[in-house]
Amino acid sequence: MWSGYALRCYSHFIQMYYFFLAYIHSHLLTYEQMFICQIVIRMSTDIFLWIAFSIPKQANSYKNIIMITAIISPIHDCKLDIKIDWCNKSRREKQILIILALEIIERWEHPLRAKLPDITSQSSKTWNLSLRTKVMLIFLVLALGPLIIIGRFSLKLTEELIGSMVIRQLENVAADKVAILERWLEERKADLKLAAGASLLKTMDARTIGPYLDLMRKQYGVYKELAVVSADGKIVFNSREKKQITDNSGSKSYFVRKELFISDITYAHDEMESSFLIAAPIVADDGQFAGTVYGRVGTTKIIVYILNVSLGKTGECYLVDQDGRFLAHKEPRLILSKNISQSDSFRKIFEKRDSKESYLDYRGVEVLGVSLKIGGTNWYIVVEQDREEAFQSAANLKRVIYLTLLLCIASALMLTWMISYHMLSPIRKLSEYTDIIANSKVPKEMGEIHRRDEIGLLYRAVEDMSRKLQERQNHLEHKVGLREAELKKTDIILKKAQLMAERSEKYAAMGRMGAAVAHEIRTPLTSIKLFMESIRAEIGISDEDEEDFQIAMNQISRIEVTINRFLDFAKPQEPVFQTINIAKLIEDLLVMVRPQVNRQECFLAVAIDHDLPSITGDKKFLSEAFINLFVNSLESMPDHGTLTIIAAPDNFVANGKTAPCVRVDIGDTGLGIADHEIEKIFEPFYTTKATGTGLGLPLVLNTVKDHGGEIRVTSKIDEGTMFSLYFPLKPDQPLWESNGKNTTN
């Protein structure tokens, strides 16, 4: 979006620029010329926009400007050419050019104008920022913008102040060194003037001059050589050797000076240090010139006592002459051998430059330096210090400022995030809250609102609206719930009625079938039984056939038991209720099954509460049900095991209600029952054993139901099964479990 705005502003600027040029030359252009200029300007602007929006978004903006400018410039030149050649064309040619220009601009303008809105909309979508991001950007710009400007200004000001301080320090050091060196040179001149005025030197007698000059050289300690030359140029005395003094600079003339003189610093190959000469004239008592006294002074004293400076690790001070040669330096190898005339140091010394500007010294290192001329000589003292060391404090300050800026940015980001979170999180929460309401979901409580600003008012308004909507929804749901509850209750009653009808019809059919089957089977079975008993009574049975006879009679009895059980299930008898001590009933029944327990070598675990309340029931039916469960448990444990019997008072919980009852648990450690079989074990004729009718557990279920109780089964494969029987204290207060079983693995 911003790039599109920038390009448009730039194009309008170019358009205004072209109109301004046309206005400047309006006194030379006719109306047609002005019109042609406007056409060219519009063409150039449209071409600019077309190129700007045709370049991919990832392209560099600077490249876009360069390409656009490269195309607009020839168009501008073309416009100027049209202006110049216009005066040479006829009116007919001018009209033709105008028509052609209008056709060109129409061809350019329509596709460009049609394309710009789409590009602008795409650009605006690309820069779609969240409100939090916008707040953070605005806060960062407003908070860090002045800080960055102040930091930048502080750095610049600090560098200028440090530069001024360093230059001032260098200037002070240079001035001090110049003053010391000038004073030291004046002292040397005074030494020779004093010596020249001595009466011993005026005699020009080497025997008297020698001891005096030797004593003088030893006393001052700065003179390498002292000599006296007569007025005619002959050496009267030389402290090193008796010879005529020659100028080491190359001149062959004698050093005969009638005035005070200081030579240039020279360096001889046979000497360890550079030196210079100071000469003073000797005037006789009659006022006539008698000769010259010379003193050769080494530069070691200058380097040690004068040129040594304390300017950090890189500060140094040295002497150069007007030709840029080193005269005195802490490194002797540079003296008179190194020339700095081609370096910035030399130009800094002899050219007028800003003293605060840094330059490259003879080492090629950027330094700050000051140079001063020593009075009475052609010598220049230079004091320099590396810029890096001089601005070390500025560099440290820069690091501190940058670190502070980073900390400020981090703090500003955190503060901005906290402020934006404080400002925008309620809005986001409101948005989520309204989305929940819009999706017809039950919204959560918004919590207590402590804010007193506009957002707090908005919160309370939305919460009030939500509460009213919720009340209406709850009212409607209550009405709908009542209707649904009535329908559900009716549906449950209908399903129960259907189930009871189906079960009654099923049992009735089974009863009719059972009666018919029992009648058809019992009659011939009775005849067979009577016939066999008559044979035994009349004919007798031999001992060999007695066993077979007993087997046949047992099987006949078994068939009779099966028929009777089937008839009991098909046409159950009405139970005869009486008060039963269920604890004593279970103990009596255990006496009957204990022999089978011993035969199977099983362990019998019995836990019967002595305070077990009595129940109302049919003793015969309950005994058959318990015996059936005991036998089933023992048959499920062919190889040892544990038969567990627990009887205790309990509370039966179903459908959110609780009722007091007596609970009897009968468990085994047998093979267990599979999940898919638990739902079927109470169905008639379903059995998992090789023998059996599959009517035992259905009879148990009917007995428990007739007593108003419930039965639940829990089982795990290879761990065993537990049957839990719940009996109400009174049969007229049945338990509320409708399905009669609860299967859990």
C-alpha positions in Angstrom: 0.0 0.0 0.0 2.7 2.4 1.0 4.8 1.6 -2.1 1.8 2.4 -4.3 1.3 5.8 -2.5 5.0 6.6 -2.9 5.0 5.9 -6.6 1.8 8.0 -7.1 3.3 10.9 -5.2 6.5 10.6 -7.2 4.6 10.6 -10.4 2.6 13.6 -9.5 5.8 15.4 -8.5 7.2 14.7 -12.0 3.9 16.0 -13.5 4.1 19.2 -11.5 7.7 19.6 -12.5 6.9 19.3 -16.2 4.0 21.8 -15.9 6.4 24.2 -14.1 8.9 23.9 -17.0 6.0 24.6 -19.4 5.0 27.6 -17.4 8.6 29.0 -17.5 8.6 28.8 -21.3 5.0 29.9 -21.8 6.1 33.2 -23.2 7.8 31.2 -26.1 5.0 28.6 -26.6 1.6 28.9 -28.2 -1.5 27.2 -27.0 -0.9 24.2 -29.3 2.6 23.9 -27.9 1.4 23.9 -24.3 -1.2 21.3 -25.2 1.5 19.0 -26.7 3.6 19.5 -23.6 0.7 18.4 -21.4 0.2 15.3 -23.6 3.8 14.3 -23.3 3.7 14.9 -19.5 0.6 12.6 -19.2 2.3 10.0 -21.3 5.4 10.0 -19.1 3.4 9.8 -15.9 1.3 6.9 -17.1 4.4 5.1 -18.3 5.9 5.7 -14.9 2.9 4.1 -13.2 2.7 1.2 -15.6 6.4 0.3 -15.0 6.1 0.8 -11.2 3.2 -1.5 -10.8 4.4 -4.1 -13.3 7.6 -4.8 -11.5 7.2 -7.7 -9.0 6.7 -6.9 -5.4 10.0 -8.5 -4.4 12.0 -6.1 -6.6 14.1 -3.5 -5.0 12.5 -0.1 -4.8 15.7 1.7 -5.8 16.0 -0.4 -8.9 12.4 0.6 -9.8 13.2 4.3 -9.5 16.3 3.9 -11.6 14.4 2.1 -14.4 11.5 4.6 -14.3 13.9 7.6 -14.4 15.8 6.0 -17.3 12.5 5.8 -19.3 11.1 9.2 -18.3 14.3 11.1 -19.2 14.1 10.4 -23.0 10.4 11.4 -22.9 11.3 14.7 -21.4 14.0 15.2 -24.0 11.4 14.3 -26.7 9.1 17.0 -25.3 11.8 19.6 -25.5 12.6 18.6 -29.1 8.9 19.0 -30.0 9.0 22.5 -28.4 12.0 23.5 -30.4 10.8 22.1 -33.7 7.3 23.4 -33.3 8.0 26.8 -34.7 9.2 25.4 -38.0 6.0 23.5 -38.7 2.9 24.7 -40.5 -0.5 25.0 -38.9 -1.7 21.8 -40.8 1.2 19.8 -39.5 0.6 21.1 -36.0 -3.0 19.8 -36.1 -1.9 16.4 -37.4 0.6 16.1 -34.5 -2.1 17.0 -32.0 -4.5 14.3 -33.4 -1.7 11.7 -33.3 -0.7 12.6 -29.8 -4.3 12.3 -28.6 -4.6 8.8 -30.2 -1.3 7.8 -28.4 -2.5 9.0 -25.1 -5.8 7.2 -25.4 -4.0 3.9 -26.2 -1.8 4.4 -23.1 -4.4 5.7 -20.7 -7.2 3.2 -20.8 -5.3 -0.1 -20.0 -3.3 1.7 -17.4 -6.3 3.3 -15.6 -8.1 -0.1 -15.7 -5.1 -1.9 -14.2 -4.3 0.5 -11.4 -7.3 -0.2 -9.1 -6.6 -3.9 -9.1 -3.0 -3.4 -8.3 -3.8 -0.9 -5.6 -6.3 -3.3 -3.9 -3.7 -6.1 -4.1 -1.1 -3.9 -2.5 -3.5 -2.9 0.3 -4.2 -6.5 1.0 -0.5 -7.3 1.2 0.0 -4.7 4.0 -2.9 -5.7 6.1 -1.5 -5.4 9.7 -3.1 -6.3 12.9 -4.1 -3.6 15.3 -1.6 -4.7 17.9 1.2 -4.5 15.3 0.1 -1.0 14.3 0.0 0.1 18.0 3.5 -1.4 18.5 4.9 0.3 15.4 3.4 3.7 16.3 4.7 3.4 19.9 8.1 2.4 18.8 8.4 5.3 16.3 7.1 7.8 18.8 9.2 6.5 21.7 12.4 5.4 20.0 12.5 8.0 17.2 13.5 10.9 19.5 15.8 8.5 21.5 17.6 7.5 18.3 17.9 11.2 17.2 19.2 12.2 20.6 21.6 9.3 20.7 22.9 10.1 17.3 23.2 13.8 18.2 24.9 12.9 21.4 27.4 10.6 19.7 28.2 13.3 17.1 28.5 16.0 19.8 30.6 13.7 22.0 33.0 12.9 19.1 33.3 16.6 18.4 34.0 17.4 22.1 36.5 14.6 22.4 38.1 15.7 19.2 38.3 19.2 20.5 39.7 18.0 23.8 42.3 15.8 22.1 43.4 18.6 19.7 43.5 21.0 22.7 45.6 18.6 24.6 47.9 18.0 21.6 48.2 21.8 21.1 49.1 22.3 24.8 51.7 19.5 24.6 53.1 20.9 21.4 53.2 24.4 22.9 54.9 23.1 26.1 57.4 21.2 24.1 58.2 24.1 21.8 58.6 26.4 24.8 60.9 23.9 26.5 62.9 23.3 23.4 63.2 27.0 22.7 64.3 27.7 26.3 66.8 24.8 26.1 68.2 26.2 22.8 68.4 29.7 24.4 70.3 28.1 27.3 72.8 26.5 24.8 73.2 29.8 23.1 73.8 31.5 26.4 76.4 28.8 27.2 78.4 29.6 24.1 78.0 33.4 24.5 79.3 33.0 28.0 82.2 30.9 26.7 82.9 33.4 23.9 83.2 36.2 26.4 85.7 34.4 28.5 89.2 36.0 28.5 90.8 32.5 28.1 89.2 32.1 24.6 90.3 35.6 23.5 93.9 34.6 23.9 93.6 32.0 21.1 96.0 29.8 23.0 95.2 26.1 22.7 97.0 25.4 26.0 94.7 27.6 28.0 91.5 27.1 25.9 91.6 23.3 26.0 91.2 22.8 29.8 88.5 25.4 29.9 86.4 23.8 27.1 87.0 20.3 28.5 85.7 21.4 31.8 82.8 23.1 30.2 81.8 20.0 28.2 82.0 17.8 31.3 80.0 20.2 33.4 77.1 20.7 31.0 77.1 17.2 29.6 75.1 18.1 26.4 78.0 18.9 24.1 79.6 16.2 22.1 82.3 18.6 20.9 83.6 22.0 21.6 86.0 23.9 19.2 87.5 27.3 18.7 88.3 28.6 15.2 90.4 31.7 14.7 89.4 34.6 12.5 91.3 33.2 9.6 89.5 29.9 9.8 92.1 27.8 11.5 91.2 25.4 14.3 92.7 26.6 17.5 91.2 23.8 19.6 89.0 20.8 19.1 87.9 18.8 22.1 88.0 15.6 20.0 91.0 16.1 17.8 93.2 18.8 16.4 91.9 19.5 13.0 90.2 22.2 11.0 86.4 22.1 11.3 84.5 21.5 8.2 80.7 21.7 7.6 79.2 18.2 7.7 76.4 19.4 5.5 78.8 19.4 2.5 80.3 22.9 2.5 84.1 23.0 2.4 84.4 26.5 3.9 85.5 27.0 7.5 83.0 27.7 10.1 83.9 31.3 10.8 80.8 33.0 12.1 80.7 36.6 13.2 77.2 36.2 14.7 75.2 33.7 16.7 74.4 30.7 14.5 72.5 27.4 14.8 73.0 24.8 12.0 70.7 22.2 10.7 70.6 18.8 12.4 73.0 16.3 10.7 73.7 12.7 11.0 77.1 11.2 10.4 77.6 7.5 9.6 80.3 7.2 12.3 78.1 8.7 15.0 75.4 7.1 17.0 73.1 10.1 17.1 72.2 13.1 15.1 73.5 16.5 16.2 73.7 20.2 15.3 76.1 23.1 15.8 75.8 26.3 17.8 78.3 29.0 17.0 79.1 32.3 18.9 81.6 35.0 17.8 84.6 35.7 20.0 85.3 39.5 20.3 88.7 40.7 21.6 89.1 43.3 24.2 89.7 45.9 21.6 86.4 45.1 19.9 88.0 43.2 17.0 86.6 39.9 15.8 88.9 37.2 17.1 87.3 33.9 16.1 84.3 31.6 16.7 83.5 29.1 19.4 81.5 26.1 18.3 79.5 23.5 20.3 78.1 20.3 18.8 74.9 19.3 20.6 73.5 15.7 20.3 69.7 15.2 19.9 69.6 12.4 22.5 68.9 15.0 25.2 66.1 16.4 23.1 64.5 13.0 22.5 64.8 11.9 26.2 63.9 15.1 28.0 61.8 17.0 25.5 60.2 14.7 22.9 59.0 12.1 25.4 55.2 12.6 25.9 52.5 10.9 27.9 49.7 10.6 25.4 48.5 7.1 26.0 50.1 4.2 24.2 50.3 5.7 20.7 51.1 9.4 21.4 54.5 10.6 20.0 56.5 13.7 19.4 59.2 14.3 16.8 61.1 17.0 14.9 61.0 17.6 11.1 62.5 20.2 8.9 60.8 22.2 6.2 61.6 19.5 3.7 59.8 16.8 5.7 62.9 15.0 7.0 63.0 13.6 10.5 65.5 15.5 12.6 64.7 13.8 15.9 62.7 10.7 16.5 62.5 8.0 19.1 63.5 5.5 16.3 67.0 6.5 15.2 66.7 4.7 11.9 64.2 7.2 10.7 66.4 10.3 11.4 67.3 12.0 8.1 66.4 8.8 6.2 62.6 9.0 6.3 60.9 11.7 4.4 57.2 12.5 5.0 56.8 15.1 2.3 54.3 12.9 0.4 52.2 12.0 3.4 49.2 13.8 5.0 51.4 14.6 8.0 53.6 16.9 5.8 50.5 18.6 4.3 49.0 19.0 7.7 52.1 20.8 8.9 52.6 23.2 6.0 49.0 23.6 4.8 46.1 25.4 6.4 43.7 22.6 7.5 41.1 22.1 10.1 43.0 20.9 13.2 40.1 18.6 14.1 40.4 16.6 11.0 42.3 13.3 11.2 44.9 12.3 8.6 47.3 9.5 7.8 50.7 9.7 9.3 54.0 8.3 7.9 52.9 4.8 9.1 49.6 5.0 7.2 47.7 5.1 10.4 44.9 7.6 11.0 45.9 10.1 13.6 45.1 13.5 15.1 48.1 15.9 15.2 49.3 19.4 15.9 52.6 21.0 14.6 54.3 24.2 15.7 57.5 25.9 14.4 60.4 26.3 16.8 61.5 30.0 16.8 64.8 30.8 15.4 65.1 27.6 13.4 63.6 25.8 10.5 62.4 23.0 12.8 58.9 21.9 13.4 57.7 19.9 16.3 54.9 17.4 15.6 52.7 15.9 18.3 50.4 13.1 17.1 48.1 10.4 18.6 46.3 7.5 16.9 42.6 8.4 16.3 41.4 5.0 17.5 43.0 5.5 20.9 42.0 9.2 21.1 38.3 8.3 20.4 38.4 5.2 22.6 36.1 6.8 25.1 33.8 7.8 22.2 33.8 4.2 21.0 33.0 3.0 24.6 30.2 5.6 24.8 28.9 4.5 21.4 28.8 0.9 22.6 27.0 2.0 25.8 24.5 4.1 23.7 23.9 1.2 21.4 23.4 -1.2 24.3 21.1 1.3 25.9 19.2 1.7 22.7 18.9 -2.1 22.4 17.7 -2.3 26.0 15.3 0.6 25.3 14.0 -1.2 22.2 13.5 -4.4 24.2 11.9 -2.5 27.0 9.7 -0.6 24.6 8.7 -3.8 22.8 7.8 -5.4 26.1 6.0 -2.2 27.3 4.3 -1.9 24.0 3.2 -5.5 24.1 1.9 -5.0 27.6 0.0 -1.9 26.7 -1.4 -3.3 23.5 -2.3 -6.5 25.4 -4.0 -4.4 28.0 -5.8 -2.4 25.3 -6.6 -5.1 22.8 -7.0 -8.3 24.8 -10.4 -7.1 26.1 -11.4 -6.4 22.5 -10.3 -9.9 21.4 -12.1 -11.4 24.4 -15.2 -9.5 23.4 -14.8 -10.8 19.8 -14.5 -14.4 21.0 -17.4 -13.8 23.4 -19.6 -12.5 20.6 -18.5 -15.4 18.3 -19.7 -17.8 21.0 -23.0 -16.0 21.2 -23.3 -15.9 17.3 -22.7 -19.7 17.2 -25.6 -20.2 19.6 -23.4 -21.6 22.3 -23.7 -21.0 26.0 -21.0 -18.4 26.7 -18.8 -18.5 29.8 -18.9 -15.8 32.4 -16.8 -12.8 31.5 -15.8 -12.3 35.1 -15.9 -9.2 37.2 -15.2 -6.1 35.3 -13.2 -3.5 37.2 -12.5 -1.1 34.3 -14.3 2.2 34.3 -13.4 3.3 30.8 -15.2 2.9 27.5 -14.0 -0.7 27.2 -15.5 -1.4 30.6 -18.8 0.1 29.5 -18.7 -2.0 26.3 -18.0 -5.1 28.5 -21.0 -4.5 30.7 -23.3 -3.8 27.7 -22.2 -7.0 26.0 -22.5 -9.0 29.2 -26.0 -7.6 29.8 -27.0 -8.4 26.3 -25.6 -11.9 26.7 -27.4 -12.4 30.0 -30.7 -11.4 28.4 -30.1 -13.7 25.5 -29.2 -16.5 27.9 -32.3 -15.9 29.9 -34.5 -16.1 26.8 -32.6 -19.2 25.6 -33.0 -20.9 29.0 -36.7 -20.1 29.0 -37.1 -21.6 25.6 -34.9 -24.6 26.5 -36.9 -25.1 29.6 -40.1 -25.3 27.6 -38.5 -27.5 25.0 -37.0 -29.6 27.8 -40.4 -30.1 29.4 -41.8 -31.3 26.1 -38.8 -33.5 25.5 -39.0 -35.0 29.0 -42.7 -35.8 28.5 -42.0 -37.3 25.1 -39.0 -39.2 26.5 -41.1 -40.5 29.4 -43.8 -41.5 27.0 -41.3 -43.2 24.8 -39.7 -45.1 27.7 -43.2 -46.2 28.9 -44.0 -47.3 25.3 -40.7 -49.2 25.0 -41.2 -50.9 28.3 -44.7 -51.8 27.3 -43.5 -53.2 24.0 -40.7 -55.1 25.7 -43.1 -56.5 28.3 -45.5 -57.4 25.5 -42.8 -59.1 23.5 -41.5 -61.0 26.6 -45.0 -62.0 27.6 -45.8 -63.2 24.1 -42.5 -65.0 24.0 -43.0 -66.6 27.3 -46.6 -67.5 26.4 -45.5 -69.1 23.2 -42.8 -71.0 25.1 -45.4 -72.0 27.7 -47.7 -73.3 25.1 -44.9 -75.1 23.4 -43.5 -76.3 26.7 -46.9 -77.7 27.8 -47.3 -79.5 24.5 -43.8 -80.8 24.5 -43.9 -81.8 28.2 -47.3 -83.6 27.7 -46.0 -85.4 24.7 -42.7 -86.4 26.4 -43.9 -87.0 29.9 -46.6 -89.6 29.0 -44.3 -92.1 27.2 -41.6 -91.3 29.7 -43.9 -92.2 32.5 -44.9 -95.4 30.7 -41.2 -96.3 30.2 -40.4 -95.7 33.9 -43.4 -97.8 35.1 -42.5 -100.6 32.6 -39.0 -100.7 33.9 -40.0 -100.7 37.5 -42.5 -103.5 36.8 -39.8 -105.6 35.1 -37.6 -105.1 38.2 -40.4 -106.1 40.5 -41.8 -109.1 38.5 -38.8 -110.5 36.7 -35.9 -109.1 38.7 -32.6 -107.7 37.5 -29.4 -109.6 37.6 -26.4 -108.2 39.3 -24.7 -107.8 35.9 -27.6 -105.6 34.6 -28.2 -103.7 37.8 -25.7 -101.0 36.8 -27.2 -100.5 33.4 -30.7 -100.4 34.9 -29.6 -97.7 37.4 -28.1 -95.6 34.5 -31.3 -95.8 32.6 -33.4 -94.8 35.6 -31.1 -91.9 36.3 -31.4 -90.6 32.8 -35.2 -90.9 33.0 -35.1 -88.9 36.2 -32.8 -86.3 34.6 -35.3 -86.0 31.7 -38.1 -85.5 34.2 -36.1 -82.7 36.0 -35.4 -81.0 32.7 -39.1 -81.1 31.8 -40.1 -79.8 35.2 -37.5 -77.0 35.0 -38.8 -76.1 31.5 -42.3 -76.0 32.8 -41.3 -73.9 35.8 -39.7 -71.4 33.4 -42.6 -71.4 30.9 -45.3 -71.3 33.6 -43.6 -70.0 36.7 -45.4 -70.5 40.0 -46.3 -67.7 42.2 -43.8 -67.2 45.1 -44.9 -67.6 48.6 -43.3 -64.7 50.6 -42.2 -65.0 54.1 -39.5 -63.5 56.4 -36.2 -65.2 55.6 -32.9 -65.1 57.5 -30.8 -65.0 54.4 -27.6 -65.6 56.4 -28.8 -68.9 57.8 -30.2 -69.8 54.4 -26.8 -69.4 52.7 -25.1 -71.4 55.5 -27.6 -74.3 55.1 -27.0 -74.3 51.4 -23.2 -74.3 51.8 -23.5 -77.6 53.7 -25.1 -79.1 50.6 -22.4 -77.9 48.2 -19.4 -78.5 50.5 -18.9 -82.2 49.4 -18.6 -81.0 45.7 -16.2 -78.3 46.9 -14.0 -81.0 48.6 -14.2 -83.3 45.6 -12.8 -80.5 43.3 -10.3 -79.5 45.9 -11.5 -75.9 45.8 -11.1 -73.3 48.6 -14.3 -71.9 50.0 -14.1 -68.3 51.2 -17.2 -67.2 53.1 -17.9 -63.7 54.6 -21.4 -63.3 56.0 -22.3 -60.3 58.1 -23.9 -61.5 61.4 -26.0 -58.4 61.5 -27.5 -59.1 58.1 -31.1 -57.9 58.0 -33.9 -60.3 57.1 -35.7 -60.1 53.8 -39.1 -61.1 52.6 -39.0 -63.8 49.9 -39.7 -67.4 48.8 -37.3 -69.8 50.5 -37.6 -72.5 47.8 -37.0 -70.1 44.9 -34.1 -68.4 46.6 -32.5 -71.8 47.5 -32.7 -73.0 43.9 -31.2 -69.7 42.7 -28.3 -69.8 45.1 -27.6 -73.6 44.4 -27.7 -72.8 40.7 -25.1 -70.1 41.1 -22.9 -72.2 43.4 -22.9 -75.1 41.0 -22.2 -72.9 38.0 -19.2 -71.4 39.8 -17.8 -74.8 40.8 -18.3 -76.1 37.3 -16.2 -73.2 35.9 -13.3 -74.3 38.1 -12.4 -77.9 37.1 -8.8 -77.6 38.4 -9.0 -76.2 41.9 -9.9 -72.5 42.6 -11.7 -70.4 45.1 -15.4 -70.0 45.6 -16.1 -66.7 47.3 -19.4 -66.0 49.0 -20.0 -62.6 50.6 -23.3 -61.4 52.2 -23.6 -57.9 53.7 -26.0 -55.0 53.9 -25.5 -52.4 51.2 -27.1 -49.4 49.4 -28.2 -49.9 45.8 -27.7 -46.9 43.6 -29.5 -46.4 40.3 -30.8 -43.4 38.4 -29.4 -41.1 41.1 -31.4 -42.8 43.9 -30.3 -44.9 46.8 -32.1 -47.8 48.4 -31.1 -50.1 51.3 -30.7 -53.7 50.4 -28.9 -57.0 51.1 -26.1 -57.8 48.7 -24.9 -61.3 48.0 -21.7 -61.8 46.0 -20.9 -65.2 44.5 -17.5 -65.3 42.8 -15.1 -67.8 41.3 -11.6 -67.9 39.9 -12.6 -69.8 36.8 -12.2 -69.2 33.1 -14.4 -66.1 33.1 -16.9 -65.0 30.5 -16.1 -63.2 27.3 -17.5 -59.7 26.8 -19.8 -60.6 23.9 -21.3 -63.5 25.9 -22.2 -61.6 29.1 -25.2 -60.0 27.4 -26.5 -63.5 26.4 -26.1 -65.6 29.5 -29.5 -64.6 30.8 -31.3 -65.6 27.6 -33.2 -68.9 27.7 -31.5 -72.0 26.2 -28.1 -70.1 25.9 -25.3 -72.1 27.4 -21.5 -72.3 27.0 -21.2 -75.8 28.6 -21.3 -79.1 26.8 -24.2 -80.2 28.9 -27.0 -78.1 30.3 -30.3 -76.7 29.2 -29.4 -73.0 29.4 -32.3 -72.3 31.7 -30.4 -72.0 35.0 -29.4 -68.3 34.8 -32.8 -67.2 33.3 -34.5 -68.9 36.3 -32.1 -67.1 38.6 -32.9 -63.8 36.9 -36.6 -64.4 37.2 -36.3 -65.3 40.9 -34.3 -62.1 41.6 -36.8 -60.0 39.7 -39.8 -61.6 41.5 -38.2 -60.5 44.7 -37.8 -56.9 43.4 -34.0 -57.2 43.2 -31.3 -56.7 40.7 -28.3 -58.8 39.5 -25.0 -57.6 38.1 -22.2 -59.5 36.6 -18.5 -58.6 36.4 -16.0 -61.0 34.7 -12.5 -61.1 33.3 -11.1 -63.8 31.1 -8.8 -66.2 33.0 -9.5 -64.4 36.3 -13.0 -65.3 37.1 -16.6 -64.1 37.4 -18.6 -62.3 40.2 -22.4 -62.4 40.4 -23.8 -59.7 42.7 -27.4 -60.1 43.8 -29.3 -57.2 45.4 -32.4 -57.9 47.4 -34.6 -55.2 48.8 -35.7 -55.6 52.4 -39.3 -55.7 51.2 -40.5 -57.1 47.8 -43.1 -54.3 47.4 -40.2 -51.8 47.3 -38.3 -53.1 44.2 -34.9 -51.7 43.1 -34.9 -49.4 40.1 -32.5 -51.0 37.7 -34.6 -51.6 34.6 -32.4 -53.9 32.5 -31.7 -56.3 35.3 -27.9 -56.6 34.7 -24.8 -54.5 34.6 -21.9 -56.0 32.7 -18.5 -54.8 33.3 -15.1 -56.2 32.3 
